[in-house]
């Protein structure tokens, strides 16, 4: 059960960071497109991590 809680905490942290990066990318779009692209790339990488954690937590929920 601790593993599920740890995964959920990690998901919450990454989700908050993801939202900040997406907002930053959007805000930079008009002024600095290069920084916007970098923020968007980092957000995509975080989204990939979130999807992997979601898959792990799904497996834990099925076995519990």
Backbone as XML, in Angstrom:
<?xml version="1.0"?>
<chain id="A" units="angstrom">
  <residue number="1" name="UNK">
    <atom name="N" x="0.821" y="-1.193" z="0.000"/>
    <atom name="CA" x="0.000" y="0.000" z="0.000"/>
    <atom name="C" x="0.865" y="1.257" z="0.000"/>
  </residue>
  <residue number="2" name="UNK">
    <atom name="N" x="2.025" y="1.195" z="0.659"/>
    <atom name="CA" x="2.921" y="2.348" z="0.668"/>
    <atom name="C" x="3.393" y="2.694" z="-0.739"/>
  </residue>
  <residue number="3" name="UNK">
    <atom name="N" x="3.573" y="1.663" z="-1.551"/>
    <atom name="CA" x="4.043" y="1.907" z="-2.915"/>
    <atom name="C" x="3.015" y="2.720" z="-3.710"/>
  </residue>
  <residue number="4" name="UNK">
    <atom name="N" x="1.743" y="2.427" z="-3.514"/>
    <atom name="CA" x="0.696" y="3.169" z="-4.209"/>
    <atom name="C" x="0.691" y="4.626" z="-3.763"/>
  </residue>
  <residue number="5" name="UNK">
    <atom name="N" x="0.875" y="4.854" z="-2.472"/>
    <atom name="CA" x="0.908" y="6.215" z="-1.938"/>
    <atom name="C" x="2.125" y="6.962" z="-2.484"/>
  </residue>
  <residue number="6" name="UNK">
    <atom name="N" x="3.270" y="6.299" z="-2.554"/>
    <atom name="CA" x="4.479" y="6.919" z="-3.098"/>
    <atom name="C" x="4.301" y="7.290" z="-4.566"/>
  </residue>
  <residue number="7" name="UNK">
    <atom name="N" x="3.699" y="6.387" z="-5.317"/>
    <atom name="CA" x="3.457" y="6.651" z="-6.738"/>
    <atom name="C" x="2.497" y="7.823" z="-6.897"/>
  </residue>
  <residue number="8" name="UNK">
    <atom name="N" x="1.452" y="7.865" z="-6.074"/>
    <atom name="CA" x="0.475" y="8.952" z="-6.137"/>
    <atom name="C" x="1.125" y="10.297" z="-5.796"/>
  </residue>
  <residue number="9" name="UNK">
    <atom name="N" x="1.990" y="10.316" z="-4.766"/>
    <atom name="CA" x="2.697" y="11.547" z="-4.415"/>
    <atom name="C" x="3.584" y="12.017" z="-5.560"/>
  </residue>
  <residue number="10" name="UNK">
    <atom name="N" x="4.290" y="11.079" z="-6.166"/>
    <atom name="CA" x="5.170" y="11.421" z="-7.294"/>
    <atom name="C" x="4.350" y="11.951" z="-8.468"/>
  </residue>
  <residue number="11" name="UNK">
    <atom name="N" x="3.189" y="11.339" z="-8.717"/>
    <atom name="CA" x="2.315" y="11.810" z="-9.793"/>
    <atom name="C" x="1.858" y="13.240" z="-9.533"/>
  </residue>
  <residue number="12" name="UNK">
    <atom name="N" x="1.502" y="13.542" z="-8.302"/>
    <atom name="CA" x="1.040" y="14.891" z="-7.968"/>
    <atom name="C" x="2.139" y="15.922" z="-8.193"/>
  </residue>
  <residue number="13" name="UNK">
    <atom name="N" x="3.360" y="15.602" z="-7.780"/>
    <atom name="CA" x="4.490" y="16.518" z="-7.972"/>
    <atom name="C" x="4.763" y="16.751" z="-9.461"/>
  </residue>
  <residue number="14" name="UNK">
    <atom name="N" x="4.798" y="15.661" z="-10.212"/>
    <atom name="CA" x="5.078" y="15.775" z="-11.644"/>
    <atom name="C" x="3.949" y="16.500" z="-12.376"/>
  </residue>
  <residue number="15" name="UNK">
    <atom name="N" x="2.723" y="16.267" z="-11.956"/>
    <atom name="CA" x="1.587" y="16.936" z="-12.596"/>
    <atom name="C" x="1.646" y="18.446" z="-12.376"/>
  </residue>
  <residue number="16" name="UNK">
    <atom name="N" x="2.006" y="18.860" z="-11.177"/>
    <atom name="CA" x="2.144" y="20.289" z="-10.889"/>
    <atom name="C" x="3.252" y="20.902" z="-11.744"/>
  </residue>
  <residue number="17" name="UNK">
    <atom name="N" x="4.372" y="20.204" z="-11.824"/>
    <atom name="CA" x="5.498" y="20.690" z="-12.628"/>
    <atom name="C" x="5.130" y="20.737" z="-14.114"/>
  </residue>
  <residue number="18" name="UNK">
    <atom name="N" x="4.383" y="19.733" z="-14.565"/>
    <atom name="CA" x="3.940" y="19.683" z="-15.958"/>
    <atom name="C" x="3.068" y="20.891" z="-16.290"/>
  </residue>
  <residue number="19" name="UNK">
    <atom name="N" x="2.113" y="21.182" z="-15.425"/>
    <atom name="CA" x="1.221" y="22.321" z="-15.668"/>
    <atom name="C" x="1.991" y="23.633" z="-15.721"/>
  </residue>
  <residue number="20" name="UNK">
    <atom name="N" x="2.988" y="23.777" z="-14.852"/>
    <atom name="CA" x="3.803" y="24.994" z="-14.864"/>
    <atom name="C" x="4.585" y="25.130" z="-16.173"/>
  </residue>
  <residue number="21" name="UNK">
    <atom name="N" x="5.142" y="24.020" z="-16.640"/>
    <atom name="CA" x="5.909" y="24.059" z="-17.882"/>
    <atom name="C" x="5.022" y="24.369" z="-19.087"/>
  </residue>
  <residue number="22" name="UNK">
    <atom name="N" x="3.829" y="23.810" z="-19.115"/>
    <atom name="CA" x="2.911" y="24.086" z="-20.226"/>
    <atom name="C" x="2.504" y="25.554" z="-20.209"/>
  </residue>
  <residue number="23" name="UNK">
    <atom name="N" x="2.220" y="26.078" z="-19.023"/>
    <atom name="CA" x="1.857" y="27.492" z="-18.916"/>
    <atom name="C" x="3.018" y="28.390" z="-19.338"/>
  </residue>
  <residue number="24" name="UNK">
    <atom name="N" x="4.226" y="28.023" z="-18.924"/>
    <atom name="CA" x="5.412" y="28.796" z="-19.293"/>
    <atom name="C" x="5.616" y="28.764" z="-20.803"/>
  </residue>
  <residue number="25" name="UNK">
    <atom name="N" x="5.447" y="27.597" z="-21.411"/>
    <atom name="CA" x="5.593" y="27.488" z="-22.861"/>
    <atom name="C" x="4.577" y="28.362" z="-23.578"/>
  </residue>
  <residue number="26" name="UNK">
    <atom name="N" x="3.362" y="28.368" z="-23.075"/>
    <atom name="CA" x="2.317" y="29.191" z="-23.688"/>
    <atom name="C" x="2.637" y="30.681" z="-23.554"/>
  </residue>
  <residue number="27" name="UNK">
    <atom name="N" x="3.086" y="31.087" z="-22.376"/>
    <atom name="CA" x="3.387" y="32.503" z="-22.147"/>
    <atom name="C" x="4.586" y="32.977" z="-22.964"/>
  </residue>
  <residue number="28" name="UNK">
    <atom name="N" x="5.541" y="32.099" z="-23.204"/>
    <atom name="CA" x="6.740" y="32.475" z="-23.957"/>
    <atom name="C" x="6.548" y="32.407" z="-25.472"/>
  </residue>
  <residue number="29" name="UNK">
    <atom name="N" x="5.449" y="31.850" z="-25.900"/>
    <atom name="CA" x="5.238" y="31.628" z="-27.329"/>
    <atom name="C" x="5.382" y="32.895" z="-28.165"/>
  </residue>
  <residue number="30" name="UNK">
    <atom name="N" x="4.900" y="34.022" z="-27.651"/>
    <atom name="CA" x="4.940" y="35.271" z="-28.415"/>
    <atom name="C" x="6.280" y="35.994" z="-28.309"/>
  </residue>
  <residue number="31" name="UNK">
    <atom name="N" x="6.982" y="35.826" z="-27.189"/>
    <atom name="CA" x="8.198" y="36.600" z="-26.984"/>
    <atom name="C" x="9.471" y="35.842" z="-27.349"/>
  </residue>
  <residue number="32" name="UNK">
    <atom name="N" x="9.556" y="34.567" z="-26.979"/>
    <atom name="CA" x="10.773" y="33.802" z="-27.229"/>
    <atom name="C" x="10.396" y="32.369" z="-27.602"/>
  </residue>
  <residue number="33" name="UNK">
    <atom name="N" x="10.310" y="32.122" z="-28.881"/>
    <atom name="CA" x="9.838" y="30.819" z="-29.338"/>
    <atom name="C" x="10.798" y="29.687" z="-28.987"/>
  </residue>
  <residue number="34" name="UNK">
    <atom name="N" x="12.094" y="29.973" z="-28.903"/>
    <atom name="CA" x="13.063" y="28.930" z="-28.556"/>
    <atom name="C" x="12.846" y="28.452" z="-27.117"/>
  </residue>
  <residue number="35" name="UNK">
    <atom name="N" x="12.693" y="29.385" z="-26.191"/>
    <atom name="CA" x="12.425" y="28.998" z="-24.804"/>
    <atom name="C" x="11.073" y="28.305" z="-24.678"/>
  </residue>
  <residue number="36" name="UNK">
    <atom name="N" x="10.117" y="28.733" z="-25.469"/>
    <atom name="CA" x="8.811" y="28.092" z="-25.471"/>
    <atom name="C" x="8.934" y="26.629" z="-25.902"/>
  </residue>
  <residue number="37" name="UNK">
    <atom name="N" x="9.709" y="26.383" z="-26.936"/>
    <atom name="CA" x="9.916" y="25.019" z="-27.418"/>
    <atom name="C" x="10.620" y="24.159" z="-26.376"/>
  </residue>
  <residue number="38" name="UNK">
    <atom name="N" x="11.588" y="24.737" z="-25.681"/>
    <atom name="CA" x="12.303" y="23.996" z="-24.638"/>
    <atom name="C" x="11.359" y="23.625" z="-23.502"/>
  </residue>
  <residue number="39" name="UNK">
    <atom name="N" x="10.527" y="24.573" z="-23.085"/>
    <atom name="CA" x="9.564" y="24.292" z="-22.016"/>
    <atom name="C" x="8.560" y="23.231" z="-22.452"/>
  </residue>
  <residue number="40" name="UNK">
    <atom name="N" x="8.142" y="23.311" z="-23.690"/>
    <atom name="CA" x="7.197" y="22.328" z="-24.205"/>
    <atom name="C" x="7.833" y="20.938" z="-24.263"/>
  </residue>
  <residue number="41" name="UNK">
    <atom name="N" x="9.088" y="20.869" z="-24.659"/>
    <atom name="CA" x="9.809" y="19.591" z="-24.707"/>
    <atom name="C" x="9.918" y="18.987" z="-23.310"/>
  </residue>
  <residue number="42" name="UNK">
    <atom name="N" x="10.268" y="19.809" z="-22.328"/>
    <atom name="CA" x="10.358" y="19.319" z="-20.949"/>
    <atom name="C" x="9.000" y="18.843" z="-20.447"/>
  </residue>
  <residue number="43" name="UNK">
    <atom name="N" x="7.949" y="19.541" z="-20.819"/>
    <atom name="CA" x="6.600" y="19.140" z="-20.423"/>
    <atom name="C" x="6.232" y="17.789" z="-21.039"/>
  </residue>
  <residue number="44" name="UNK">
    <atom name="N" x="6.621" y="17.577" z="-22.277"/>
    <atom name="CA" x="6.342" y="16.301" z="-22.936"/>
    <atom name="C" x="7.088" y="15.166" z="-22.244"/>
  </residue>
  <residue number="45" name="UNK">
    <atom name="N" x="8.329" y="15.416" z="-21.855"/>
    <atom name="CA" x="9.088" y="14.398" z="-21.136"/>
    <atom name="C" x="8.427" y="14.062" z="-19.799"/>
  </residue>
  <residue number="46" name="UNK">
    <atom name="N" x="7.941" y="15.089" z="-19.091"/>
    <atom name="CA" x="7.240" y="14.851" z="-17.829"/>
    <atom name="C" x="5.942" y="14.081" z="-18.053"/>
  </residue>
  <residue number="47" name="UNK">
    <atom name="N" x="5.250" y="14.397" z="-19.132"/>
    <atom name="CA" x="4.018" y="13.687" z="-19.439"/>
    <atom name="C" x="4.295" y="12.205" z="-19.672"/>
  </residue>
  <residue number="48" name="UNK">
    <atom name="N" x="5.407" y="11.910" z="-20.302"/>
    <atom name="CA" x="5.804" y="10.517" z="-20.510"/>
    <atom name="C" x="6.036" y="9.823" z="-19.161"/>
  </residue>
  <residue number="49" name="UNK">
    <atom name="N" x="6.708" y="10.499" z="-18.238"/>
    <atom name="CA" x="6.921" y="9.929" z="-16.902"/>
    <atom name="C" x="5.594" y="9.728" z="-16.183"/>
  </residue>
  <residue number="50" name="UNK">
    <atom name="N" x="4.691" y="10.698" z="-16.323"/>
    <atom name="CA" x="3.374" y="10.576" z="-15.699"/>
    <atom name="C" x="2.613" y="9.369" z="-16.240"/>
  </residue>
  <residue number="51" name="UNK">
    <atom name="N" x="2.695" y="9.149" z="-17.524"/>
    <atom name="CA" x="2.014" y="8.003" z="-18.123"/>
    <atom name="C" x="2.593" y="6.686" z="-17.620"/>
  </residue>
  <residue number="52" name="UNK">
    <atom name="N" x="3.908" y="6.629" z="-17.430"/>
    <atom name="CA" x="4.517" y="5.412" z="-16.893"/>
    <atom name="C" x="4.093" y="5.173" z="-15.454"/>
  </residue>
  <residue number="53" name="UNK">
    <atom name="N" x="4.027" y="6.243" z="-14.664"/>
    <atom name="CA" x="3.570" y="6.091" z="-13.281"/>
    <atom name="C" x="2.103" y="5.685" z="-13.231"/>
  </residue>
  <residue number="54" name="UNK">
    <atom name="N" x="1.323" y="6.208" z="-14.137"/>
    <atom name="CA" x="-0.085" y="5.837" z="-14.211"/>
    <atom name="C" x="-0.222" y="4.347" z="-14.511"/>
  </residue>
  <residue number="55" name="UNK">
    <atom name="N" x="0.622" y="3.855" z="-15.394"/>
    <atom name="CA" x="0.616" y="2.432" z="-15.724"/>
    <atom name="C" x="1.004" y="1.599" z="-14.507"/>
  </residue>
  <residue number="56" name="UNK">
    <atom name="N" x="2.013" y="2.049" z="-13.767"/>
    <atom name="CA" x="2.437" y="1.316" z="-12.571"/>
    <atom name="C" x="1.347" y="1.296" z="-11.510"/>
  </residue>
  <residue number="57" name="UNK">
    <atom name="N" x="0.704" y="2.414" z="-11.304"/>
    <atom name="CA" x="-0.337" y="2.469" z="-10.278"/>
    <atom name="C" x="-1.554" y="1.653" z="-10.698"/>
  </residue>
  <residue number="58" name="UNK">
    <atom name="N" x="-1.802" y="1.565" z="-11.981"/>
    <atom name="CA" x="-2.908" y="0.744" z="-12.474"/>
    <atom name="C" x="-2.659" y="-0.722" z="-12.139"/>
  </residue>
  <residue number="59" name="UNK">
    <atom name="N" x="-1.427" y="-1.162" z="-12.311"/>
    <atom name="CA" x="-1.074" y="-2.543" z="-11.988"/>
    <atom name="C" x="-1.211" y="-2.836" z="-10.504"/>
  </residue>
  <residue number="60" name="UNK">
    <atom name="N" x="-0.878" y="-1.845" z="-9.660"/>
    <atom name="CA" x="-0.996" y="-2.007" z="-8.214"/>
    <atom name="C" x="-2.460" y="-2.077" z="-7.792"/>
  </residue>
  <residue number="61" name="UNK">
    <atom name="N" x="-3.305" y="-1.270" z="-8.424"/>
    <atom name="CA" x="-4.724" y="-1.259" z="-8.071"/>
    <atom name="C" x="-5.415" y="-2.558" z="-8.439"/>
  </residue>
  <residue number="62" name="UNK">
    <atom name="N" x="-4.997" y="-3.176" z="-9.532"/>
    <atom name="CA" x="-5.619" y="-4.429" z="-9.959"/>
    <atom name="C" x="-5.262" y="-5.577" z="-9.042"/>
  </residue>
  <residue number="63" name="UNK">
    <atom name="N" x="-4.023" y="-5.575" z="-8.524"/>
    <atom name="CA" x="-3.598" y="-6.668" z="-7.669"/>
    <atom name="C" x="-4.080" y="-6.507" z="-6.235"/>
  </residue>
  <residue number="64" name="UNK">
    <atom name="N" x="-4.478" y="-5.305" z="-5.850"/>
    <atom name="CA" x="-4.912" y="-5.066" z="-4.461"/>
    <atom name="C" x="-6.355" y="-5.448" z="-4.246"/>
  </residue>
</chain>
